């Protein structure tokens, strides 16, 4: 994980870039505490990079420069490649320099597996290229100063840069700035790997759109033939354990096996590709037995599956941290009553860690209770605001604060003060969007059935209801980058840890999104069972008989950070600077 920054002066004064960099540098260095460096090119370009070292036998400093290229890379490349001991940044540099033209560059980034954001200068072409991966898992902001020069800057995180307009870069493809045309109305171009550029046009104005490039192709696989409604519409006649019944289906067992196999590899890649030192011991460069992998742990099915799979790849003598967050109740802050930390996510967290200890008794599970007072939340208001920016609504406030304190990892473990030592944090991001885990998914399904009943349709048309659910799933999936991922990356990385989301691995996504809505969830069974039903069946097959039936709660309510009286879409007064 790195903090990357590039400033492009439309005028001739490189000091303009220093002014903007100083607004961002603290947040950038928090992302990359192991090294930072800067590089000026003439009077127009300024590059800055900070590094959190994970891949490669030695730390790769940034910016990285050759006679042909300057590269800033923030991310992880998980695909098979030559030179396993080589930094992924060095590997990417060689790959970029082997590309003869922009089409070959696009093919390179089209096939990258893993989250990334990147900025690089091709000196011969005199163009700066920049991009986020197609799912937008890593943050990249694009800004322009509102002074007479109108300089541009690209950065992982920026806070509220004075005198500038800042946007999250839409993960639509590979962008470039033609340095020979800086004083023309629009020196920008885009090689897209998605269609639809409304947001791009709003940010850049006019830009040259080149031929659409298909970013990735779905895995070829036989479409499963099972249907939850056909199997479960009369559950009263089952007479057996639901998950046992589902597991008896060859089709369901086959898809569960495929999902778990792919997810297991995704977890392995994200757990094993890092140094063998924790945060505290990295300066000594000696392998230690402290925790290096943590999980943001509500006790729900998504994170509990990740914990159980991570156990397979973390050395037996090394603990795994389960970071569980709770906030002082909103209405309690002005009273003298003792704080009640038993929030919903704390209760499910305790239940799920006990099941993990039963299934994996030889593992040391460090369950970290992170308790946050409202007064402490107020102290860190500006930091969280700068990280969440340019987002600014109540939902961003709640989730940003919860993720920042959780990833900071300061709490109590086994009754004693504890601070997380993990440099990698696993998240369940994407599971709800993929498997139908949100309340609004259930509401969409039930609303369609209700509308049919109101229209006088005698028999419920579940085909239409599943079609409505599928549309809601697609809507949530398409807005995941802009609603969640970049913000979460900025917030968590500020604590010197790398967020990694195994459910957002490319091949896993291809499998899940090839399934119909009626093959992912079945909301008539109710919350805690019908939502994410196929994932719950996978959990059951892993042995998580209790966790597979725990009800899903949104983080902002499960941790009690949010006030239910607020509208999530309202502009946050807490985040106002």
C-alpha positions in Angstrom: 0.0 0.0 0.0 1.3 3.4 -0.9 0.4 7.1 -1.0 0.9 8.4 -4.5 0.8 12.0 -5.7 1.5 13.9 -8.9 1.1 17.6 -9.6 1.0 19.0 -13.1 1.6 22.7 -13.4 -0.1 24.5 -16.3 2.2 27.4 -15.7 5.9 27.3 -15.0 6.1 27.4 -11.2 6.8 24.0 -9.6 6.3 25.7 -6.2 2.6 25.6 -6.8 2.9 21.8 -6.6 4.7 22.0 -3.3 1.8 24.0 -1.8 -0.7 21.4 -2.8 1.5 18.5 -1.7 1.9 20.1 1.7 -1.9 19.9 2.1 -1.8 16.2 1.4 1.6 15.0 2.7 0.6 14.0 6.2 -2.2 11.7 5.0 0.0 10.4 2.2 2.8 9.5 4.6 0.4 7.7 7.0 -0.4 5.4 4.1 3.2 4.6 3.5 5.2 4.8 6.8 8.2 2.8 5.6 9.6 5.2 3.1 8.7 8.4 1.3 10.4 10.3 -1.6 9.7 13.1 -4.1 10.9 13.9 -7.6 10.6 17.1 -9.7 10.8 17.0 -13.5 11.5 20.4 -15.0 9.3 23.2 -13.8 6.0 21.5 -14.3 5.9 18.0 -12.7 6.2 16.9 -9.1 5.9 13.3 -8.0 5.7 12.0 -4.4 5.4 8.5 -3.2 5.2 6.9 0.3 5.5 3.1 0.7 4.0 0.5 3.1 6.2 -2.5 2.2 4.5 -5.8 1.5 5.7 -7.6 -1.6 9.3 -8.3 -2.7 12.4 -9.4 -0.7 13.4 -5.7 -0.2 11.5 -2.4 0.0 11.0 -0.7 -3.4 11.3 3.0 -3.0 9.0 5.4 -4.9 8.8 7.3 -7.1 10.6 4.8 -9.3 12.5 6.3 -12.3 14.3 5.0 -15.3 15.4 6.8 -18.5 12.0 5.9 -20.0 9.5 6.0 -17.1 8.5 7.5 -13.8 6.2 5.2 -11.9 4.0 5.6 -8.8 2.1 2.4 -7.9 -0.4 1.7 -5.0 -1.8 -1.7 -4.9 -1.3 -5.5 -5.0 -0.7 -7.7 -8.0 -1.8 -11.3 -7.2 -1.5 -13.1 -10.5 1.2 -15.6 -11.2 4.3 -14.0 -12.6 8.1 -14.6 -12.9 10.3 -13.4 -10.0 8.2 -14.2 -6.9 10.8 -12.3 -4.7 10.5 -9.2 -6.9 8.4 -6.2 -5.8 5.2 -6.0 -7.7 6.1 -2.3 -8.4 9.3 -3.4 -10.2 7.5 -6.1 -12.1 4.9 -3.6 -13.2 7.6 -1.1 -14.3 9.2 -3.7 -16.6 5.8 -4.7 -17.9 4.9 -1.0 -18.7 8.3 -0.5 -20.5 7.7 -3.6 -22.6 4.5 -2.0 -24.0 5.0 -0.4 -27.4 1.9 1.7 -27.5 -1.2 2.7 -25.6 -3.1 -0.4 -26.8 -0.6 -2.7 -25.3 -0.6 -0.6 -22.1 -4.4 -1.1 -21.9 -4.1 -4.8 -22.4 -1.5 -5.0 -19.6 -3.9 -3.2 -17.1 -6.9 -5.1 -18.4 -5.3 -8.4 -17.2 -4.0 -7.2 -13.9 -5.5 -9.1 -11.0 -5.7 -7.3 -7.7 -6.6 -3.8 -6.5 -4.5 -0.9 -7.7 -4.2 2.8 -8.5 -1.3 4.0 -10.6 0.3 7.1 -12.0 3.2 7.0 -14.5 5.0 9.2 -17.0 6.1 7.8 -20.4 8.9 10.2 -21.1 9.2 9.6 -24.9 5.4 10.1 -25.4 5.4 13.0 -22.9 2.2 11.7 -21.4 1.1 11.0 -17.8 -1.1 7.9 -17.5 -3.3 7.2 -14.4 -6.0 4.7 -13.4 -7.8 2.8 -10.7 -8.7 -0.8 -11.2 -12.0 -1.5 -12.8 -13.7 -2.2 -9.5 -12.3 0.9 -7.9 -10.9 -0.9 -4.9 -8.1 1.6 -4.3 -8.6 5.4 -4.0 -7.4 7.9 -6.5 -8.5 11.5 -6.5 -8.3 14.0 -9.3 -8.2 17.7 -8.5 -7.7 21.2 -10.0 -6.8 24.4 -8.3 -9.2 27.3 -8.8 -6.4 29.9 -9.2 -5.4 31.6 -12.5 -3.2 28.7 -13.5 -5.7 25.9 -13.0 -3.1 23.3 -12.1 -4.0 19.6 -11.9 -3.1 17.0 -9.3 -3.7 13.3 -8.8 -3.4 11.8 -5.3 -4.4 8.8 -3.2 -5.8 11.0 -0.5 -6.1 14.8 -0.3 -8.3 16.0 2.4 -10.0 19.3 1.7 -7.2 21.0 -0.4 -7.6 24.8 -0.1 -8.6 26.5 -3.3 -9.2 23.3 -5.2 -12.0 21.2 -6.6 -11.4 17.5 -5.9 -13.3 14.4 -7.3 -12.9 10.6 -6.9 -11.5 9.4 -10.2 -14.2 7.1 -11.8 -12.6 3.7 -12.4 -13.6 3.8 -16.1 -10.3 3.0 -17.7 -6.7 4.3 -18.4 -6.6 8.1 -18.4 -3.8 10.3 -19.8 -2.7 13.9 -19.8 -0.8 15.0 -22.9 1.9 17.3 -21.6 2.4 18.9 -25.0 -1.2 20.2 -24.9 -1.4 21.5 -21.3 -2.5 24.9 -22.4 -5.3 23.6 -24.7 -8.9 23.4 -23.4 -8.7 19.7 -22.8 -5.4 17.7 -22.8 -7.1 14.6 -21.5 -7.8 11.2 -23.0 -9.3 7.9 -21.9 -8.9 4.3 -23.0 -12.1 3.0 -21.4 -12.9 -0.5 -20.0 -16.4 0.4 -19.0 -19.2 2.2 -20.8 -21.1 5.3 -19.7 -19.1 8.4 -18.9 -21.5 10.9 -17.3 -19.2 11.3 -14.3 -16.1 11.5 -16.4 -17.6 14.3 -18.5 -18.6 16.2 -15.4 -15.0 16.1 -14.0 -12.9 16.6 -17.1 -15.2 18.4 -19.5 -14.3 17.2 -22.9 -11.7 14.5 -23.3 -10.7 12.1 -26.1 -12.4 8.7 -25.7 -10.6 5.9 -27.5 -12.0 2.5 -28.4 -13.8 0.7 -25.7 -11.7 -2.1 -24.2 -13.3 -5.1 -22.5 -11.7 -5.2 -19.1 -12.2 -8.8 -18.2 -14.2 -11.8 -19.4 -16.3 -14.0 -17.1 -15.0 -17.4 -16.4 -16.5 -20.1 -18.6 -18.6 -22.4 -16.5 -21.8 -24.4 -16.7 -24.7 -22.4 -15.5 -26.1 -24.2 -12.3 -29.7 -25.4 -12.7 -30.9 -25.1 -9.1 -33.4 -22.5 -8.0 -34.1 -21.7 -4.3 -37.7 -20.9 -4.8 -38.4 -24.2 -6.5 -36.6 -26.0 -3.6 -37.8 -24.0 -0.7 -41.2 -22.4 -1.4 -42.8 -25.1 0.9 -40.2 -25.3 3.7 -42.7 -26.7 6.2 -42.4 -30.0 4.4 -38.6 -30.2 4.6 -38.5 -31.8 8.1 -34.7 -31.6 8.1 -32.0 -29.0 8.7 -32.2 -26.4 5.9 -28.5 -26.3 5.2 -28.2 -30.1 5.3 -31.1 -30.3 2.8 -29.4 -27.8 0.5 -26.1 -29.5 0.7 -27.6 -32.7 -0.5 -28.2 -31.1 -3.9 -25.3 -31.9 -6.3 -25.7 -28.6 -8.1 -25.5 -26.6 -4.8 -22.6 -28.7 -3.5 -20.8 -28.1 -6.8 -21.2 -24.3 -6.8 -20.3 -24.1 -3.1 -17.2 -26.1 -3.8 -16.3 -23.7 -6.6 -17.0 -20.6 -4.5 -15.0 -21.9 -1.5 -12.1 -23.0 -3.7 -11.8 -19.6 -5.4 -12.3 -17.7 -2.1 -9.7 -19.8 -0.4 -7.2 -18.9 -3.0 -8.1 -15.2 -2.8 -7.6 -15.3 1.0 -4.3 -17.1 0.6 -3.0 -14.5 -1.8 -4.0 -11.7 0.5 -2.6 -13.3 3.7 0.7 -14.7 2.4 1.9 -11.8 0.2 3.5 -9.6 2.9 6.7 -9.4 4.9 7.1 -11.7 7.9 7.3 -8.8 10.4 4.5 -7.0 12.2 4.2 -3.2 12.4 6.5 -2.9 15.4 9.2 -5.4 14.2 9.5 -4.2 10.6 12.4 -1.8 11.5 14.5 -4.8 12.7 13.7 -6.8 9.5 13.5 -9.9 11.7 10.7 -12.4 11.4 8.4 -12.3 14.5 5.6 -14.2 15.9 3.3 -11.2 16.5 0.0 -10.9 14.7 0.4 -9.6 11.1 -3.1 -10.3 9.8 -6.3 -8.9 11.3 -10.0 -9.0 10.3 -12.5 -6.3 10.8 -14.8 -8.5 12.7 -18.5 -8.0 13.4 -19.1 -11.7 13.9 -21.3 -11.8 10.8 -21.0 -14.6 8.2 -18.8 -12.6 5.8 -15.9 -11.9 8.1 -16.2 -15.2 10.0 -15.7 -17.2 6.8 -12.6 -15.0 6.1 -11.3 -15.7 9.6 -11.7 -19.5 9.2 -10.0 -19.5 5.8 -7.2 -17.2 7.0 -6.4 -19.8 9.7 -5.3 -22.2 6.9 -2.5 -19.9 5.8 -1.3 -18.1 8.9 1.5 -20.0 10.7 0.2 -21.9 13.7 2.3 -20.0 16.3 1.1 -16.5 15.0 -2.2 -15.0 16.4 -4.9 -13.7 14.2 -6.6 -10.4 15.3 -10.4 -10.0 15.3 -11.0 -6.3 15.6 -14.5 -5.6 16.9 -15.8 -2.0 17.2 -18.4 -0.4 19.5 -19.4 3.2 20.1 -21.0 5.0 23.0 -24.7 5.3 22.3 -25.6 8.7 20.8 -28.2 9.6 23.4 -26.1 8.5 26.4 -23.2 11.1 26.0 -24.9 13.7 28.1 -25.8 11.4 31.0 -23.9 9.9 33.9 -25.0 6.3 33.3 -22.2 3.7 32.7 -21.5 3.0 29.1 -23.0 -0.2 27.7 -20.6 -1.7 25.2 -22.7 -4.8 24.4 -23.7 -3.4 21.0 -25.2 -5.9 18.4 -21.8 -6.5 16.7 -20.1 -7.1 20.0 -22.7 -9.8 20.8 -22.4 -11.6 17.5 -18.6 -11.1 17.6 -18.4 -13.0 20.9 -20.6 -15.7 19.6 -18.6 -16.2 16.4 -15.2 -16.1 18.0 -16.3 -18.9 20.4 -17.3 -21.0 17.3 -13.9 -20.3 15.8 -12.2 -21.4 18.9 -14.2 -24.5 19.0 -13.3 -25.3 15.3 -9.7 -24.2 15.5 -8.7 -24.7 19.2 -4.9 -24.5 18.5 -5.1 -21.0 17.0 -4.7 -17.9 19.2 -7.6 -15.7 18.3 -7.0 -12.2 19.6 -10.5 -10.7 20.0 -9.9 -7.0 20.4 -12.7 -5.0 21.9 -12.4 -1.4 20.6 -14.6 0.9 22.6 -15.0 4.6 21.4 -16.5 7.4 23.4 -18.3 10.2 21.7 -15.7 12.6 23.2 -12.9 10.6 21.5 -14.8 10.6 18.2 -15.0 14.4 18.4 -11.2 14.7 18.9 -10.5 12.9 15.6 -13.2 14.7 13.7 -10.9 16.6 11.3 -8.8 13.6 10.5 -11.8 11.5 9.6 -13.3 14.4 7.6 -10.1 14.8 5.5 -10.0 11.0 4.8 -13.6 10.7 3.8 -13.4 13.8 1.6 -14.7 14.5 -1.1 -17.6 12.4 0.2 -19.5 14.2 2.9 -22.9 12.6 3.9 -24.1 11.0 7.1 -23.4 7.5 5.9 -19.8 8.4 5.0 -19.5 9.9 8.4 -20.7 6.8 10.2 -18.8 4.2 8.2 -15.7 6.3 7.9 -15.4 6.8 11.7 -16.2 3.1 12.4 -13.5 1.9 9.9 -10.9 4.4 11.1 -11.2 3.4 14.8 -11.5 -0.3 14.0 -8.4 -0.3 11.8 -6.5 1.7 14.4 -6.9 -1.3 16.6 -6.5 0.2 20.1 -8.7 -1.6 22.6 -8.9 -4.4 25.1 -7.9 -8.1 24.5 -8.5 -10.6 27.3 -9.1 -7.8 29.8 -5.8 -6.1 29.0 -4.9 -3.0 26.9 -4.0 -4.0 23.4 -2.9 -2.3 20.2 -3.1 -4.1 16.8 0.2 -5.1 15.2 -1.3 -6.2 11.9 -0.2 -4.7 8.6 -3.0 -6.5 6.7 -6.7 -6.2 7.4 -9.2 -8.4 5.7 -12.6 -7.0 5.0 -15.9 -8.6 3.9 -16.5 -5.8 1.4 -18.6 -6.8 -1.6 -20.3 -9.8 0.0 -23.6 -8.0 0.6 -23.7 -6.5 -2.9 -22.9 -9.9 -4.4 -25.2 -12.1 -2.4 -28.2 -9.9 -1.5 -27.3 -9.1 2.1 -28.9 -5.6 2.5 -32.3 -4.9 3.8 -33.1 -2.9 0.6 -32.6 -6.1 -1.4 -35.3 -7.8 0.6 -37.5 -4.7 0.4 -37.2 -4.6 -3.4 -38.2 -8.3 -3.6 -41.2 -7.9 -1.3 -42.3 -4.6 -2.8 -42.7 -6.3 -6.2 -44.8 -9.1 -4.6 -46.9 -6.5 -2.8 -47.5 -4.5 -6.0 -48.7 -7.6 -7.8 -51.1 -8.4 -4.9 -52.5 -4.8 -4.9 -53.0 -5.1 -8.7 -55.2 -8.2 -8.1 -52.8 -10.9 -9.3 -54.0 -14.0 -7.6 -50.7 -16.0 -7.5 -47.5 -14.4 -6.5 -45.2 -14.0 -9.5 -41.9 -14.8 -8.0 -40.2 -14.5 -11.4 -41.0 -10.8 -11.5 -39.9 -10.4 -7.9 -36.5 -12.0 -8.6 -36.1 -9.8 -11.6 -36.7 -6.7 -9.4 -34.2 -8.1 -6.9 -31.6 -8.7 -9.7 -32.0 -5.1 -10.8 -31.4 -3.9 -7.3 -28.3 -6.2 -7.0 -26.9 -4.8 -10.2 -27.5 -1.2 -9.1 -25.7 -1.8 -5.8 -22.8 -3.5 -7.6 -22.4 -0.7 -10.1 -22.2 2.0 -7.5 -20.0 0.1 -5.0 -16.8 1.9 -6.2 -18.3 5.4 -5.6 -20.2 4.6 -2.4 -17.8 2.5 -0.5 -14.4 1.3 -1.8 -12.3 4.4 -2.3 -13.5 5.9 1.0 -12.8 2.7 2.9 -9.3 2.5 1.4 -8.5 6.1 2.4 -9.8 5.6 5.9 -8.2 2.3 6.8 -4.8 3.0 5.1 -4.4 6.0 7.3 -3.5 3.7 10.2 -0.6 2.1 8.3 -2.5 -1.1 7.4 -3.5 -2.4 4.0 -7.2 -3.3 3.5 -7.7 -6.4 1.4 -11.1 -7.7 0.3 -11.1 -11.4 -0.7 -14.7 -11.3 -1.9 -13.6 -8.7 -4.6 -11.2 -11.0 -6.3 -11.9 -11.0 -10.1 -12.5 -14.7 -10.6 -14.7 -15.0 -7.5 -16.8 -12.1 -8.7 -17.2 -13.7 -12.1 -18.6 -16.9 -10.5 -21.1 -15.1 -8.3 -22.3 -12.7 -10.9 -23.0 -15.6 -13.3 -25.6 -16.8 -10.8 -29.2 -15.6 -11.0 -30.7 -13.7 -8.0 -32.8 -16.8 -7.2 -29.5 -18.8 -6.9 -27.8 -16.3 -4.5 -30.5 -15.6 -1.9 -34.1 -16.4 -0.9 -35.6 -13.6 1.2 -38.9 -15.3 2.0 -36.9 -17.3 4.6 -36.3 -14.1 6.6 -33.2 -12.3 7.8 -30.3 -14.3 9.0 -31.1 -17.2 6.6 -32.6 -16.0 3.3 -30.2 -13.2 2.7 -26.9 -14.5 1.3 -28.3 -18.0 1.4 -25.7 -19.6 -0.9 -22.9 -18.0 1.1 -24.5 -19.2 4.3 -24.6 -22.7 2.8 -20.9 -22.4 2.1 -20.3 -21.4 5.7 -22.3 -24.4 6.9 -20.1 -26.7 4.8 -17.0 -25.2 6.4 -18.4 -26.1 9.8 -19.8 -22.7 10.9 -23.2 -24.1 12.0 -23.9 -21.1 14.3 -22.4 -18.2 12.4 -24.3 -19.2 9.2 -27.6 -18.1 10.8 -26.5 -14.8 12.4 -28.5 -11.8 11.2 -26.8 -9.2 9.0 -26.6 -5.7 10.4 -25.2 -2.7 8.7 -21.9 -1.6 10.4 -23.2 1.8 11.3 -26.0 0.2 13.3 -24.3 -2.9 14.5 -21.5 -0.8 16.1 -24.0 1.9 17.2 -22.0 4.7 15.6 -25.1 6.0 13.7 -28.2 7.7 14.9 -31.2 6.0 13.3 -33.1 9.3 13.3 -30.6 10.7 10.7 -31.0 10.4 7.0 -28.0 8.6 5.6 -28.0 10.8 2.4 -28.0 14.1 4.3 -24.9 16.2 4.4 -22.9 15.4 7.6 -22.5 18.3 10.0 -19.8 16.2 11.7 -17.7 16.1 8.6 -18.0 19.9 7.9 -14.7 21.6 8.2 
